[in-house]
Amino acid sequence: MIGEVPNVPVGQEYDTRRLAHQAGVHRPLQAGICGTKKTGAESIVVSGGYKDDEDYGTVIVYTGHGGQDGAGNQVSNQSLDDTGNAALVTSHLEGLPVRVLRGWQGDSPYAPSSGYRYDGLYRVTNYGSTLGIDGFLIWQFRLEAYDDTPMPEVAQQQELPATPSPPVSSADAPAVDGNEAPERVTSTVQRIVRSSAVKRQVKAWHDNRCQICDLRIEVPGGSYSEGAHIQALGSPHNGPDTPGNVLCLCPNCHVMLDAGAIVLGDDLSVIRGGDVVGVLRTHPRHAIDLECVRQHRKRWRL
């Protein structure tokens, strides 16, 4: 099960891992990562099992699995072929939530004083390889709590580590002063629940290859594409969340589709700047909803 477990609130405590297993929060009794490359990671346990782990509460730098001896020393390189590591890569590429369980064994200030505690849903925001403390290659995954996931409890009063900033894309990026006293407002947000299963099915049919430009983006541990709705889901468009309304696209083509720089003809021709530049690549099991195609053209008055 990906995501929340019914009737299990954030902060729920368990005396043993077996109880967490029985509740469905973290199914393995020993492994720290639950999941596969195909499904993504269901859950992880943060319990001091790897000396390179870093816990900042709502941000976790989590060391992947593999390469340890019985004493907890890294004695060989880790690999993304490991089932657990591959699962976390899939969670990152597909944007899937991961349940986090903290155990008492860790030296983190956020570790419970005893047993285990379910601390909510986190997303894998990036990952990469580095030389660990013991001098071997490790894979590390940065997980960030969702906005509605509360800050985990602190077991004892101590100085908390400062949250590390995420990697920046350019060393030359200009500094931003920001606002030291931002206005606080109360608002209600209505979210559209998007079916990740629909997008994943469409992307699997096309093997993560863009239906417009045929690009397949290779990354360590897998490949990347985006599921793009032809007719937008939000009001006033109210498109259906069905395979016929979803395309497998690269990020560039996704942006152009959303902005109306690319539209489709009823014959699935790809139209850019008023000119036909190609034909949408299709799959026998992926029937495109032509009404969604027409609504997308109508949106951009084309």
Sequence and secondary structure as in RCSB ss.txt:
>XXXX:A:sequence
MIGEVPNVPVGQEYDTRRLAHQAGVHRPLQAGICGTKKTGAESIVVSGGYKDDEDYGTVIVYTGHGGQDGAGNQV
SNQSLDDTGNAALVTSHLEGLPVRVLRGWQGDSPYAPSSGYRYDGLYRVTNYGSTLGIDGFLIWQFRLEAYDDTP
MPEVAQQQELPATPSPPVSSADAPAVDGNEAPERVTSTVQRIVRSSAVKRQVKAWHDNRCQICDLRIEVPGGSYS
EGAHIQALGSPHNGPDTPGNVLCLCPNCHVMLDAGAIVLGDDLSVIRGGDVVGVLRTHPRHAIDLECVRQHRKRW
RL
>XXXX:A:secstr
  S  TT  TT EESSHHHHHHHTSS  SS SEEEETTTEEEEEEESS STT EE SSEEEEE S  B TTS B 
S   TTSHHHHHHHHHHHHT EEEEEEETTS  TTS SSSEEEEEEEEEEEEEEEE TTSSEEEEEEEEE TTS 
    SS            S TT       SS              HHHHHHHHHHTTTB TTT  BEEETTEEE 
EEEESS SSTTT    SGGGEEEE HHHHHHHHTTSEEE TT EEEETTEEEEE   BTTB   HHHHHHHHHHT
T 
